[in-house]
Amino acid sequence: MRRIRPIGLMAAGHACVDVYQGAVPALVPFLVAERGLGYVAVSGITLAATLLSSVVQPVFGVLTDRRPLTWLIPVSMTTAGLGIALIGVGDAYWLAWLAAALSGLGVAAYHPEAARMARAVSGGSHVGMSWFSVGGNVGFALAPALVTPIVAAGGLRWTPVLIVPALAGAVITRLAVRSAEFVATSNSHSGRDDWPSFLRLSVIMVCRSIVFVGLGTFIALYAAQRVGGGATTGGIALFILFAASAFGTLLGGRFATRFGRIRTLRASYAIAVPAIAALVFVPGPAFFGFLALTAIAMAIAFSLHVTLGQDFLPTRVGTAGGMTLGLAVSIGGIGTPILATLAEHTSLQTALTTLIALPLACALLGYLLREPVSGSAAG
């Protein structure tokens, strides 16, 4: 029982910081409507939030492997919130771009150290890490529910209100850090790093990230096209995407305990292939059902990436955790300008169709992975 409280607090803190990853796509319809931005321009905002995070996150991972940086967790969370709070201040595009980049920097600084501590306090448990990971999914899911009514009521000039979750999360996280510091610092990790397997896993994570960020960026606009209802329908679609992802992450921990991580990973991505195809092509309200199925299938392996990555790199759990929890999510933003360019020259449906190939690649690459010899706890 002593593990539950720290991992629960850290999951709550993870939710607070990942609200700001989900806030960027939630702001996209308002940036389009209020500032007249096109697909490429709004994808640039997403890229700003993700590119800096992708570049610097491995650096933070290396630093946390050298020495604990627990103070960085609440500071990084506040930075992530400050960036989103400033995104609606002023009308200049470059100011919004820089604000999104600042938020991405905060997100990058948070994940490696948080993942290291979460592994320590959960004992490497699949289920424990799935609860920590699902905190991030919950944050994504809450983002449109938080952002949409606030910005719909007051416009983009109300984005400073969005710093509140960061401030609350910093307090929660500080409590988690105090509870977990002794356990985290008293855990040592030994073993042999398996870089070839980790690099294969990284390719899988990049493919997943492109799908997730691509859907997160454009699904609100696509839902309005397919179902109607404008920004409200888009907010509903984002909530379904992120909430179903949270449910899928919890399922992943349970399935891994029963069937093994690698088998679960392969099966989940195989299911995602027809789910995305149906999402793109089936018309009407069924769109929301296939969106939920897609989100669940793509999320089942998410927490398994974390424990697999840390078991492939047992002496570098900060680096592994940063890449699997943060970099694997943020790096997908690099693909959004390509999707946006394709959408502007053809259609959004055509652009989203290209995503079908990526979970298929993930499923096939899964056959190149084997369960680590010294795996995490199964419970």
C-alpha positions in Angstrom: 0.0 0.0 0.0 2.9 2.4 0.5 3.6 2.5 -3.2 0.0 3.5 -4.1 0.1 7.0 -2.7 3.3 8.2 -4.4 2.4 6.7 -7.8 -1.1 8.1 -7.5 0.2 11.6 -6.7 2.7 11.3 -9.6 -0.1 10.2 -11.9 -2.1 13.2 -10.9 0.9 15.4 -11.6 1.4 13.7 -15.0 -2.2 14.6 -15.8 -1.5 18.3 -15.0 1.5 18.6 -17.2 0.0 16.7 -20.2 -3.0 19.0 -20.1 -0.7 21.3 -21.9 0.2 18.8 -24.7 -3.5 18.3 -25.2 -4.2 22.1 -25.1 -2.3 22.7 -28.3 -4.7 20.7 -30.6 -7.6 21.9 -28.6 -6.6 25.5 -29.5 -6.3 24.7 -33.2 -10.0 25.4 -34.2 -9.9 28.7 -32.4 -6.6 29.7 -34.1 -8.2 28.9 -37.4 -11.5 30.7 -36.6 -10.1 33.8 -34.8 -6.9 34.4 -36.6 -7.6 32.8 -40.0 -4.7 30.4 -39.9 -4.5 27.6 -42.5 -3.5 24.0 -42.0 0.2 24.7 -42.5 0.2 27.6 -40.1 -1.6 25.7 -37.3 0.6 22.7 -37.8 3.5 25.1 -37.2 2.1 25.9 -33.8 2.0 22.2 -33.1 5.5 21.8 -34.4 6.7 24.5 -32.1 5.3 22.7 -29.1 6.8 19.4 -30.1 10.0 20.1 -32.0 11.9 21.8 -29.1 10.6 19.0 -26.8 11.9 16.4 -29.2 15.3 17.9 -29.5 16.1 18.6 -25.8 14.3 15.7 -24.1 17.1 13.3 -24.5 19.5 15.9 -22.9 17.3 16.0 -19.8 17.2 12.2 -19.8 21.0 12.0 -19.7 21.1 14.6 -16.9 18.7 12.6 -14.8 20.7 9.4 -15.3 23.7 11.2 -13.8 22.0 12.6 -10.7 18.4 13.0 -9.4 16.8 16.3 -10.4 13.6 16.1 -8.4 13.3 19.9 -8.2 12.9 20.0 -11.9 9.5 18.3 -11.9 7.4 21.1 -10.5 9.5 23.8 -12.2 9.0 22.2 -15.6 5.3 21.8 -15.0 4.9 25.5 -14.3 6.9 26.3 -17.5 4.6 24.1 -19.6 1.6 26.0 -18.2 3.1 29.4 -18.7 3.7 28.8 -22.4 0.1 27.8 -23.1 -1.1 30.8 -21.0 0.8 33.1 -23.2 -0.2 31.6 -26.5 -3.3 33.9 -26.9 -1.6 37.0 -25.7 -1.0 39.4 -28.6 -2.0 38.8 -32.3 1.4 38.1 -33.8 1.9 34.6 -35.1 5.5 34.5 -33.9 4.5 35.2 -30.3 2.1 32.3 -30.3 4.9 30.1 -31.9 7.4 31.1 -29.2 4.8 30.5 -26.4 4.1 27.0 -27.8 7.8 26.3 -27.8 8.2 27.4 -24.2 5.4 25.0 -23.2 7.2 22.2 -25.1 10.4 22.9 -23.2 8.6 22.5 -19.9 7.1 19.2 -21.1 10.5 18.0 -22.2 12.1 18.8 -18.8 9.3 17.0 -16.9 9.2 13.5 -18.4 12.7 11.9 -17.9 12.9 12.6 -14.2 9.2 11.8 -13.6 9.5 8.5 -15.4 12.6 7.6 -13.4 10.9 8.2 -10.1 7.7 6.5 -11.2 9.6 3.3 -12.0 11.3 3.4 -8.6 8.1 3.9 -6.6 6.1 1.4 -8.6 8.8 -1.3 -8.5 8.7 -1.5 -12.3 5.2 -2.9 -12.2 3.3 -3.0 -15.6 0.1 -2.0 -13.8 1.8 0.7 -11.7 3.5 2.3 -14.7 0.2 2.1 -16.6 -1.4 4.1 -13.9 1.4 6.7 -14.1 1.1 6.7 -17.9 -2.7 7.0 -17.8 -2.2 10.2 -15.8 -0.8 11.7 -19.0 -3.8 10.4 -21.0 -6.2 11.9 -18.5 -4.4 15.2 -19.0 -4.8 15.0 -22.7 -8.5 14.1 -22.3 -9.2 17.0 -19.9 -7.5 19.5 -22.2 -10.4 20.1 -24.6 -12.9 20.0 -21.7 -10.8 22.8 -20.1 -9.8 24.8 -23.1 -12.9 24.7 -25.3 -15.4 26.4 -22.9 -12.9 28.9 -21.6 -11.7 30.0 -25.1 -15.2 29.8 -26.6 -16.4 32.2 -23.9 -13.7 34.8 -23.9 -11.6 34.1 -27.1 -7.9 33.5 -27.2 -7.2 36.5 -24.9 -8.5 34.2 -22.1 -5.6 31.7 -22.4 -3.8 33.1 -19.3 -6.5 31.4 -17.2 -5.1 28.1 -18.4 -2.1 28.4 -16.2 -4.2 27.2 -13.2 -3.7 23.4 -13.7 0.1 24.0 -13.8 0.1 25.8 -10.4 -2.2 23.1 -8.8 0.0 20.4 -10.4 3.2 21.9 -9.1 1.8 21.6 -5.5 0.6 18.0 -6.1 3.9 17.0 -7.7 5.9 18.5 -4.8 4.0 16.2 -2.4 4.8 13.3 -4.7 8.4 14.2 -4.8 8.7 14.3 -1.0 7.0 11.0 -0.7 9.1 9.3 -3.4 12.5 10.8 -3.0 13.8 8.1 -0.5 12.5 5.2 -2.6 13.8 6.7 -5.8 17.3 7.4 -4.6 17.6 4.1 -2.8 16.9 2.1 -6.0 19.9 1.2 -8.1 19.7 -0.3 -11.6 22.1 -2.8 -13.1 22.2 -4.9 -16.2 23.3 -4.7 -19.8 21.8 -2.1 -22.1 20.3 -3.6 -25.3 20.5 -0.6 -27.7 19.5 -2.5 -30.9 16.1 -3.5 -29.3 15.6 -0.1 -27.9 16.2 1.5 -31.3 13.6 -0.9 -32.8 11.2 0.1 -30.1 12.0 3.8 -30.8 11.0 3.4 -34.5 7.7 1.9 -33.3 7.2 4.8 -30.9 7.9 7.4 -33.6 5.3 5.8 -35.9 2.8 5.8 -33.1 3.6 9.4 -32.3 3.0 10.6 -35.8 -0.5 8.9 -35.8 -1.4 10.3 -32.3 -0.2 13.9 -32.9 -1.6 13.9 -36.4 -5.0 12.8 -35.1 -4.7 15.2 -32.2 -4.0 18.1 -34.5 -6.6 17.5 -37.2 -9.3 15.3 -35.7 -11.3 18.3 -34.4 -11.4 19.8 -37.9 -12.1 16.5 -39.6 -15.0 15.7 -37.1 -16.6 19.0 -38.0 -16.3 18.1 -41.7 -17.7 14.6 -41.3 -20.4 15.2 -38.6 -21.0 18.9 -38.5 -21.3 21.1 -35.4 -18.2 23.2 -35.7 -15.8 23.7 -32.7 -18.2 21.9 -30.3 -18.1 18.7 -32.3 -14.3 19.1 -32.6 -14.0 19.4 -28.8 -16.1 16.2 -28.4 -13.9 14.4 -30.8 -10.8 15.4 -29.0 -12.3 14.3 -25.7 -13.1 10.9 -27.1 -9.6 10.6 -28.6 -7.9 11.3 -25.3 -10.4 9.7 -22.9 -10.4 6.4 -24.9 -6.6 6.6 -24.9 -6.6 6.7 -21.1 -8.8 3.6 -21.0 -6.5 1.8 -23.5 -3.4 2.6 -21.4 -5.0 0.9 -18.4 -5.9 -2.1 -20.5 -2.3 -2.3 -21.7 -1.0 -2.9 -18.1 -3.6 -5.6 -17.5 -3.1 -7.4 -20.9 0.7 -7.3 -20.5 0.4 -9.0 -17.1 -1.7 -11.7 -18.6 -0.4 -12.2 -22.1 3.1 -10.5 -22.1 4.2 -7.1 -23.3 5.4 -8.1 -26.8 2.3 -10.1 -27.8 0.0 -7.3 -26.5 2.0 -4.7 -28.5 1.7 -6.6 -31.7 -2.0 -7.3 -31.4 -3.0 -3.8 -30.4 -1.3 -2.2 -33.5 -2.8 -4.9 -35.7 -6.2 -3.9 -34.5 -5.5 -0.2 -35.1 -5.0 -0.7 -38.8 -8.7 -1.4 -39.7 -9.8 1.0 -37.0 -8.1 4.0 -38.6 -9.3 2.9 -42.0 -12.9 2.9 -40.8 -12.4 6.2 -38.9 -11.3 7.9 -42.2 -13.9 6.4 -44.5 -17.0 5.4 -42.7 -19.5 8.4 -42.7 -21.9 9.6 -40.0 -22.0 9.3 -36.2 -20.2 5.9 -36.4 -17.1 8.2 -36.8 -17.1 8.6 -33.0 -17.1 4.9 -32.4 -14.2 4.2 -34.7 -12.4 7.1 -33.2 -12.7 5.5 -29.7 -11.6 2.1 -31.1 -8.6 3.7 -32.8 -7.6 5.6 -29.6 -7.8 2.4 -27.5 -5.8 0.3 -29.9 -3.1 2.9 -30.3 -2.9 3.4 -26.5 -2.7 -0.1 -25.2 1.0 -0.4 -25.9 1.8 3.1 -24.6 2.8 2.2 -21.0 4.4 -1.0 -22.3 6.8 1.2 -24.3 7.9 2.7 -21.1 8.6 -0.5 -19.2 10.1 -2.2 -22.2 12.4 0.9 -22.9 13.6 1.0 -19.3 14.2 -2.8 -19.3 16.1 -2.5 -22.6 18.3 0.3 -21.0 18.4 -0.7 -17.3 21.4 1.6 -16.6 19.7 4.6 -18.3 16.2 4.6 -17.1 15.9 8.4 -17.2 16.9 8.4 -20.9 14.6 5.6 -21.7 11.7 7.1 -19.7 12.1 10.5 -21.3 12.1 9.0 -24.8 9.2 6.7 -24.2 6.9 9.0 -22.3 7.8 12.3 -23.8 9.9 12.1 -26.9 7.7 9.4 -28.4 4.6 11.6 -27.9 6.2 14.9 -29.1 8.3 13.8 -32.0 5.1 13.2 -34.0 4.7 16.9 -34.4 7.5 16.8 -37.0 5.1 14.9 -39.3 2.2 17.3 -39.0 3.5 19.9 -41.5 3.7 17.1 -44.1 0.1 16.0 -43.3 -1.0 19.7 -43.5 0.7 20.3 -46.8 -0.9 17.1 -48.2 -4.3 18.2 -46.8 -4.1 21.7 -48.4 -3.2 20.2 -51.8 -5.7 17.4 -51.7 -8.0 16.9 -48.8 -7.9 16.3 -45.0 -9.3 12.8 -45.7 -6.5 12.0 -48.1 -3.9 13.2 -45.6 -5.3 11.1 -42.7 -5.5 8.1 -45.0 -1.7 8.0 -45.0 -1.7 7.2 -41.3 -3.2 3.8 -41.9 0.3 2.4 -42.9 2.0 3.4 -39.6 0.3 1.0 -37.1 0.8 -1.7 -39.7 4.5 -0.9 -39.6 4.4 -1.0 -35.8 2.8 -4.4 -35.7 5.4 -5.8 -38.1 8.3 -4.3 -36.3 6.9 -5.9 -33.1 8.1 -9.2 -34.5 11.7 -8.0 -34.3 11.4 -7.5 -30.5 11.8 -10.1 -27.7 10.9 -9.8 -24.1 13.9 -8.5 -22.1 15.7 -11.2 -20.2 15.4 -9.3 -16.9 11.9 -7.8 -17.3 9.9 -5.5 -15.0 7.6 -6.9 -12.3 4.5 -8.3 -13.7 2.1 -7.0 -11.1 
